[in-house]
């Protein structure tokens, strides 16, 4: 128990570092999830583009009907008929769509040989194209009536066109499957959880290994009645408990922050998400044990922690979605456990049933993560055996206060 108590004492002396990382993580998770996830909504609502009509023809029911239809579906921005003013409005995005009705448009349209209106659309948004489609709908519907030869007057023609275009289809949203969708804020938090688990676990484990690698302490321990295997097993036990505590802390925090948005979510889905993060905690413990064989001072500790955590999370799709990464980057990412953690999370969020075929990609991604953990542990054992027989194992002379 002395070894276990010593490990806990080491962690207690560095609790402020862990608290700072955890606080920053919570703040970043909330900010990133809020800014990112709020851009997506399952509800549909029609967007209204800003439009400008420059009428160089005489006022008529035809052009009046067009303007009225655009006003119903957009926001009219009045701009004077000046080339410079129109160019400035387009450049500064004061309007999304400009239509210039040429002189003689009414007579040419009713005669069957219409003049083409001049239009200007903003290039970095779809609103201008949406406004252009509204104009085409109005004019095409009017052409149908003229081609049919119904003998309508101009006023009756415009009334009939607007009546047809006012018809709307009723959209009914149905949910297929037995699983409600997961809140995107919680999904973003679950992605960010991988990063903080890596950071916290590596810091905890390397803080313990650095102290026990002190030259004087290591020599004294070799002379103690405690067997090296027993001493190592207690360090591993303490590291495992700290890893589970880090997982519990981050998981419970996520449920507290977003629990109100998860009431309709199937508990089995939440259990799979938690299981996936727990498995990744095992990966983080294995990676931390491997890092502990090299880390001998705080500078190396900070470098290894930041390089591993940031590098693996950026390449593995934690910070940047895998769909936005190039094929070459994805080829490298598939050799990282963070990629498979995100793959499992994506498969879980896309579940519509709990049949064996639907769950197979989830179990596969989790097993690959466990394979990474096993590989890291094996490499750690080999390196530890080699380094313990070399002079490097007695190369650290830093004190506990310095470490």
FENGIZI-V863562 format. One record per backbone hydrogen bond with DSSP energy under -0.5 kcal/mol. CO is the residue of the C=O (numbers start at 0). NH is the residue of the N-H. Records with the same first field share a line. If there is no record, write none. Layout:
BEGIN
CO->NH  NH
END
This chain:
BEGIN
0->4
1->5
2->6
3->7
4->8
5->9
6->10
7->11
8->12
9->13
10->13
11->14
13->16  17
14->18
15->19
16->20
17->21
18->22
19->23
20->24
21->25
22->26
23->27
24->28
25->29
26->30
27->31
28->32
29->33
30->34
31->35
32->36
33->37
35->38
36->39
46->48
48->74
49->95  96
50->76
51->53  98
52->54
53->55  100
59->63
60->64
61->65
62->66
63->67
64->68
65->69
66->70
67->71
68->72
69->73
72->48
73->75
74->50
75->77
76->78
79->81
81->85
82->86
83->87
84->88
85->89
86->90
87->91
88->93  94
89->92
95->121
96->51
97->119
98->53  100
99->101  117
100->55
101->104
103->107
104->108
105->109
106->110
107->112
108->111
114->116
117->99
119->97
125->129
126->130
127->131
128->132
129->133
130->134
131->135
132->136
133->137
134->138
135->139
136->140
137->141
138->142
139->143
140->144
141->145
142->146
143->147
144->148  149
145->148
152->156
153->157
154->158
155->159
156->160
157->161
158->162
159->163
160->164
161->165
163->166
168->170
169->171
170->172
171->173
173->175
177->179
182->186
183->187
184->188
185->189
186->190
187->191
188->192
189->193
190->193  194
191->195
192->196
193->197
194->198
195->199
196->200
197->201
198->202
199->203
200->204
201->205
202->206
203->207
204->208
205->209
206->210
207->211
208->212
210->213
213->217
214->218
215->219
216->220
217->221
218->222
219->223
220->223
226->230
227->231
228->232
229->233
230->234
231->235
232->236
233->237
234->238
235->239
236->240
237->241
238->242
239->243
240->244
241->245
242->246
243->247
244->248
245->249
246->250
247->251
248->252
249->253
250->254
251->255
252->256
253->257
254->258
257->260
258->261
261->264
265->268  269
266->270
267->271
268->272
269->273
270->274
271->275
272->276
273->277
274->278
275->279
276->280
277->281
278->282
279->283
280->284
281->285
282->286
283->287
284->288
285->289
286->290
287->291
288->292
289->292
290->293  294
296->300
297->301
298->302
299->303
300->304
301->305
302->306
303->307
304->308
305->309  310
306->310
307->311
308->312
309->313
310->314
311->315
312->316  317  318
313->316
320->323
321->324
325->329
326->330
327->331
328->332
329->333
331->334
332->335
335->338  339
336->340
337->341
338->342
339->343
340->344
341->345
342->346
343->347
344->348
345->349
347->350
351->177
354->358
355->359
358->362
359->363
360->364
361->365
362->366
363->367
364->368
365->369
366->370
367->371
368->372
369->373
370->374
371->375
372->376
373->377
374->378
375->379
376->380
377->381
378->382
379->383
380->384
381->385
382->386
383->387
384->388
385->388
386->389  392
389->392
390->393
391->394
395->214
398->402
END
